[in-house]
Amino acid sequence: QLQHGKSPSTTQPPMQDHARISPALVETIAGLSAGTISTLAVHPLDVIKTRLQIQRNTSSSPVSAYGILKKLLQNERPVQSLYRGLTPNLIGNASSWAIFFYFKSVVERKLWEFHNRPSSSSTSPGNTPLKGNQTGRETVGLSPLDYFLASGISGTIITLSTNPIWVLKTRMLSSDKGSEGAYQGVVHGTRHLYKSEGLRGFYRGIGISMVGNVHGAVQFAVYEPLKNGWKKFIAKDKVGGGEEEEKLGTRATLIISGLAKITAGTVTYPYQVIRSRIQTYHADEKFGKGIRGVATKVWQEEGWRGFYKGLGTNVLRVLPSTWVTFLVYENVRYYLPRWDGYLDR
């Protein structure tokens, strides 16, 4: 386990209690805000990335990100084309981040309490647990594995609850509104999907999405230790200390979140390609049946490069999205409890 030093930002539990607003609610609001703003900012890049992922290199003229963008802008309603599928994407991302950070914070606190539970040697003669430094041992912080587990568990909950939204989103983003058989909106798509594929259709790609939870787990296994290490480092330069949590600066947030996202994205990107192909229209006929069928067809037709189609666009998309998400999340998470306390004055 990571042994945290005496800086206040690392010896306290993951969620700190505040007077009127619960720590879990802080995390939920921060996640909801981050998901909403980041989705609005980068949705057009998500449209391009999705269409790149479902293209097959069987034609003489391969499709590029620029070609897709040009086609979208030539549409009669270019703005609507760029923001096609925004509703399910917005609902999915906003709710996912809110629920994710809520459960992640809850699991992290349970893990922290488990690591710092009183042992038989840390009780008084009357069997009363000793607290703080009375135990004679240093507080144990969370390790990268703890963050991996917390994020993985939270991601699993999110996947089970939001997969229907992502199926609708993928199908709406992968086609123009005027295309044959295209969903005209969320309600139309929901009715059509249920009528043609039943309840099972809403959970297409659930297996590969579960595998994709590794992405978030890796991301936060990198992000949280780096963030805590940076807070501990800057706390050394401060005189007095106290129990006030250190604020993660803008530059540090950009660098740390970017490194974590690139690491996780490079490791897990192939699953996104497979998932997009599984979830699109007439997937079995176009790309093969199931994870193995799709993966085999990608390898046979496109080689290893097929698993990284759209990676460049994805990096351009996810870095701004990640930066916006974590800047909003960290600032809301830091200022919301203090703003709430200010109202009490």
NUDO-605765 format. One record per residue (C-alpha): residue number from 1; x, y, z; residue in one letter. Coordinates in steps of 0.05 Angstrom, whole numbers, plus 5000, padded with zeros to 4 digits. Each point is the difference from the previous one (the first is absolute). Layout:
[NUM [X Y Z] A];
...
% end
This chain:
[1 [5000 5000 5000] Q];
[2 [5021 5072 4990] L];
[3 [5022 5031 5065] Q];
[4 [4978 5072 5000] H];
[5 [5040 5052 5037] G];
[6 [4974 5052 5047] K];
[7 [4974 5049 4949] S];
[8 [4925 5011 5012] P];
[9 [4980 4985 4928] S];
[10 [5024 4928 5004] T];
[11 [4985 4977 5071] T];
[12 [4926 5016 4998] Q];
[13 [4948 4951 4972] P];
[14 [4981 5007 4926] P];
[15 [4935 5036 5017] M];
[16 [5001 5054 5054] Q];
[17 [4937 5018 5038] D];
[18 [4972 5070 4995] H];
[19 [4946 5036 5040] A];
[20 [4940 5000 4954] R];
[21 [5018 4962 4937] I];
[22 [5021 4927 5000] S];
[23 [5067 4980 4968] P];
[24 [4963 4951 4955] A];
[25 [4954 5055 4975] L];
[26 [5061 5044 4986] V];
[27 [5030 4945 4957] E];
[28 [4933 4989 4964] T];
[29 [4990 5074 4983] I];
[30 [5072 5007 4979] A];
[31 [4994 4940 4954] G];
[32 [4933 5024 4971] L];
[33 [5029 5069 4985] S];
[34 [5063 4971 4969] A];
[35 [4962 4951 4955] G];
[36 [4951 5052 4976] T];
[37 [5050 5054 4982] I];
[38 [5052 4954 4968] S];
[39 [4946 4966 4956] T];
[40 [4974 5066 4974] L];
[41 [5071 5022 4984] A];
[42 [5025 4940 4961] V];
[43 [4939 4964 4972] H];
[44 [5017 5014 4927] P];
[45 [5066 4964 5008] L];
[46 [4962 4941 5029] D];
[47 [4957 4997 4938] V];
[48 [5062 4997 4955] I];
[49 [5035 4949 5044] K];
[50 [4939 4953 5000] T];
[51 [4993 5003 4924] R];
[52 [5074 4986 4992] L];
[53 [4996 4939 5046] Q];
[54 [4944 4967 4960] I];
[55 [5033 5009 4932] Q];
[56 [5033 4939 4968] R];
[57 [5061 5006 4956] N];
[58 [4970 4961 4942] T];
[59 [4993 5058 4952] S];
[60 [5053 5033 4956] S];
[61 [4989 5067 5033] S];
[62 [5008 4994 5076] P];
[63 [4959 5049 5041] V];
[64 [5037 5053 5041] S];
[65 [4979 5044 5057] A];
[66 [5005 5060 4954] Y];
[67 [4956 4966 4949] G];
[68 [4947 4985 5051] I];
[69 [5002 5072 5027] L];
[70 [4995 5028 4930] K];
[71 [4939 4957 4986] K];
[72 [4967 5021 5065] L];
[73 [5011 5074 4985] L];
[74 [4971 4992 4929] Q];
[75 [4935 4976 5030] N];
[76 [4940 5046 4994] E];
[77 [5002 5009 5076] R];
[78 [5074 4994 5018] P];
[79 [4992 5018 5074] V];
[80 [4946 4947 5009] Q];
[81 [5045 4950 4964] S];
[82 [5058 5015 5046] L];
[83 [4956 4994 5061] Y];
[84 [4959 4940 4978] R];
[85 [4989 4952 5058] G];
[86 [5015 5054 5051] L];
[87 [4941 4982 5045] T];
[88 [5020 4928 5015] P];
[89 [5073 5020 5004] N];
[90 [4984 5056 5049] L];
[91 [4955 4957 5042] I];
[92 [5049 4943 4999] G];
[93 [5063 5039 5016] N];
[94 [4969 5046 5053] A];
[95 [4966 4944 5037] S];
[96 [5059 4953 4992] S];
[97 [5050 5049 5030] W];
[98 [4953 5018 5056] A];
[99 [4986 4928 5019] I];
[100 [5072 4980 4988] F];
[101 [5031 5051 5047] F];
[102 [4946 4985 5053] Y];
[103 [5015 4926 5003] F];
[104 [5074 5010 4991] K];
[105 [5003 5045 5060] S];
[106 [4958 4952 5042] V];
[107 [5043 4940 4982] V];
[108 [5064 5040 5012] E];
[109 [4977 5020 5069] R];
[110 [4982 4928 5018] K];
[111 [5069 4978 4977] L];
[112 [5033 5055 5040] W];
[113 [4961 4980 5062] E];
[114 [5019 4927 4988] F];
[115 [5074 5016 4996] H];
[116 [4996 5044 5062] N];
[117 [4954 4956 5042] R];
[118 [5020 4993 5073] P];
[119 [5041 4937 5013] S];
[120 [5001 4960 5064] S];
[121 [5063 5036 5019] S];
[122 [4969 5069 4991] S];
[123 [4948 4997 5054] T];
[124 [5000 5027 5070] S];
[125 [4996 4954 5061] P];
[126 [4924 5009 4998] G];
[127 [4998 4976 4927] N];
[128 [4986 5071 4975] T];
[129 [5032 5012 4932] P];
[130 [5055 5051 5001] L];
[131 [4995 5055 4947] K];
[132 [5050 5039 4959] G];
[133 [5071 5000 5023] N];
[134 [4979 4965 5065] Q];
[135 [5008 4934 4963] T];
[136 [5074 5012 4993] G];
[137 [4999 4985 4926] R];
[138 [4998 5044 4939] E];
[139 [4936 5008 4961] T];
[140 [4998 4955 4939] V];
[141 [4978 5032 4934] G];
[142 [4970 4969 4938] L];
[143 [5045 4964 4951] S];
[144 [4994 5000 4923] P];
[145 [4967 4931 5007] L];
[146 [4948 5030 5046] D];
[147 [4984 5054 4950] Y];
[148 [4998 4948 4944] F];
[149 [4950 4958 5040] L];
[150 [4956 5060 5019] A];
[151 [4997 5025 4929] S];
[152 [4988 4930 4972] G];
[153 [4942 4987 5047] I];
[154 [4970 5068 4985] S];
[155 [5009 4989 4925] G];
[156 [4964 4933 5003] T];
[157 [4940 5033 5033] I];
[158 [5000 5055 4947] I];
[159 [5005 4950 4943] T];
[160 [4940 4960 5023] L];
[161 [4957 5062 5010] S];
[162 [5019 5041 4938] T];
[163 [5015 4950 4944] N];
[164 [4932 5012 4966] P];
[165 [5017 5074 4994] I];
[166 [5067 4984 4967] W];
[167 [4967 4954 4949] V];
[168 [4952 5055 4980] L];
[169 [5057 5051 4999] K];
[170 [5045 4957 4956] T];
[171 [4945 4988 4949] R];
[172 [4980 5073 4997] M];
[173 [5072 5024 4993] L];
[174 [5017 4949 4947] S];
[175 [4948 5025 4949] S];
[176 [4969 5064 4974] D];
[177 [4928 5014 5019] K];
[178 [4978 4993 4928] G];
[179 [5033 4933 4988] S];
[180 [4956 4939 4988] E];
[181 [4980 4967 5065] G];
[182 [5034 5054 5043] A];
[183 [4970 5016 5068] Y];
[184 [4965 5068 4998] Q];
[185 [5009 5011 5075] G];
[186 [5007 4966 5067] V];
[187 [4926 4981 5005] V];
[188 [4996 4974 4929] H];
[189 [5066 4962 5009] G];
[190 [4976 4969 5065] T];
[191 [4935 4976 4969] R];
[192 [5033 4974 4937] H];
[193 [5056 4964 5038] L];
[194 [4951 4966 5047] Y];
[195 [4954 4980 4943] K];
[196 [5055 4972 4955] S];
[197 [5048 4970 5052] E];
[198 [4962 4997 5065] G];
[199 [5031 5013 5068] L];
[200 [5063 4964 4980] R];
[201 [5014 5054 4948] G];
[202 [5010 5052 5055] F];
[203 [5056 4959 5029] Y];
[204 [5038 4987 4936] R];
[205 [5074 5006 5014] G];
[206 [4991 4992 5075] I];
[207 [5056 4949 5003] G];
[208 [5051 5044 4966] I];
[209 [4976 5060 5041] S];
[210 [5015 4961 5063] M];
[211 [5070 4989 4973] V];
[212 [5003 5074 4988] G];
[213 [4994 5014 5074] N];
[214 [5074 4984 5003] V];
[215 [5010 5068 4965] H];
[216 [4971 5040 5057] G];
[217 [5034 4956 5051] A];
[218 [5068 5011 4968] V];
[219 [4987 5074 4992] Q];
[220 [4985 5012 5074] F];
[221 [5054 4952 5023] A];
[222 [5048 5049 4966] V];
[223 [4962 5065 5014] Y];
[224 [4986 4995 5075] E];
[225 [5071 4980 5023] P];
[226 [5031 5055 4956] L];
[227 [4950 5051 5027] K];
[228 [5012 4979 5073] N];
[229 [5076 5001 4989] G];
[230 [4996 5070 4970] W];
[231 [4957 5026 5058] K];
[232 [5049 4969 5050] K];
[233 [5058 5033 4963] F];
[234 [4970 5071 5000] I];
[235 [4978 4992 5072] A];
[236 [5073 4995 5021] K];
[237 [5011 5072 4977] D];
[238 [4944 5027 5044] K];
[239 [5011 5023 5070] V];
[240 [4951 4981 5054] G];
[241 [4962 4946 4962] G];
[242 [4933 4988 5035] G];
[243 [4943 4957 4977] E];
[244 [4983 5039 4938] E];
[245 [5002 4958 4936] E];
[246 [5049 5025 4948] E];
[247 [4969 5023 4934] K];
[248 [5025 4967 4937] L];
[249 [5022 5057 4954] G];
[250 [4979 5007 4928] T];
[251 [5067 4982 4970] R];
[252 [5008 4939 5045] A];
[253 [4929 4978 4983] T];
[254 [5013 5005 4925] L];
[255 [5066 4962 5003] I];
[256 [4979 4945 5049] I];
[257 [4932 4987 4968] S];
[258 [5031 5000 4930] G];
[259 [5054 4950 5019] L];
[260 [4948 4954 5033] A];
[261 [4953 5004 4940] K];
[262 [5053 4987 4948] I];
[263 [5026 4940 5039] T];
[264 [4932 4969 5008] A];
[265 [4979 5017 4929] G];
[266 [5060 4968 4968] T];
[267 [4992 4936 5040] V];
[268 [4925 4991 4989] T];
[269 [4983 5035 4934] Y];
[270 [4989 4936 4959] P];
[271 [4939 4983 5042] Y];
[272 [4967 5066 4979] Q];
[273 [5006 4981 4927] V];
[274 [4970 4931 5013] I];
[275 [4944 5029 5043] R];
[276 [4981 5052 4948] S];
[277 [4994 4947 4946] R];
[278 [4960 4953 5044] I];
[279 [4951 5055 5018] Q];
[280 [4987 5029 4931] T];
[281 [4944 4983 4951] Y];
[282 [5000 4929 4971] H];
[283 [5064 4985 5037] A];
[284 [4999 4924 4991] D];
[285 [4996 5005 4924] E];
[286 [5051 5056 4993] K];
[287 [5053 4984 5052] F];
[288 [4990 4930 5027] G];
[289 [4964 4971 5060] K];
[290 [5022 5015 5071] G];
[291 [5067 5023 5026] I];
[292 [5040 4943 4969] R];
[293 [4965 5007 4933] G];
[294 [5013 5074 4995] V];
[295 [5072 4996 5024] A];
[296 [5015 4944 4951] T];
[297 [4971 5039 4942] K];
[298 [5038 5063 5018] V];
[299 [5065 4961 5003] W];
[300 [4988 4964 4934] Q];
[301 [4978 5062 4961] E];
[302 [5041 5056 5032] E];
[303 [5054 4969 5043] G];
[304 [5022 5031 5066] W];
[305 [4988 5071 4973] R];
[306 [4926 4985 4997] G];
[307 [4998 4997 5076] F];
[308 [5027 5070 5004] Y];
[309 [4956 5034 4947] K];
[310 [4982 5070 5022] G];
[311 [5053 5000 5055] L];
[312 [5028 5067 4977] G];
[313 [4931 5032 4999] T];
[314 [4985 4966 5066] N];
[315 [5062 5031 5032] V];
[316 [4979 5069 4974] L];
[317 [4930 4987 5027] R];
[318 [5016 4969 5067] V];
[319 [5055 5049 5022] L];
[320 [4956 5062 4995] P];
[321 [4942 4960 5029] S];
[322 [5044 4973 5056] T];
[323 [5028 5069 5016] W];
[324 [4931 5032 5002] V];
[325 [4972 4942 5041] T];
[326 [5055 5000 5053] F];
[327 [5006 5076 5004] L];
[328 [4925 5005 5013] V];
[329 [5000 4940 5046] Y];
[330 [5059 5023 5043] E];
[331 [4976 5072 5006] N];
[332 [4928 4981 5017] V];
[333 [5025 4947 5049] R];
[334 [5045 5051 5033] Y];
[335 [4956 5063 5001] Y];
[336 [4930 4970 5010] L];
[337 [5009 4982 5074] P];
[338 [5034 5067 5013] R];
[339 [4944 5038 4964] W];
[340 [4950 4961 5042] D];
[341 [5038 5019 5063] G];
[342 [5002 5073 4977] Y];
[343 [4923 5001 4997] L];
[344 [4999 4981 5074] D];
[345 [5037 5063 5021] R];
% end
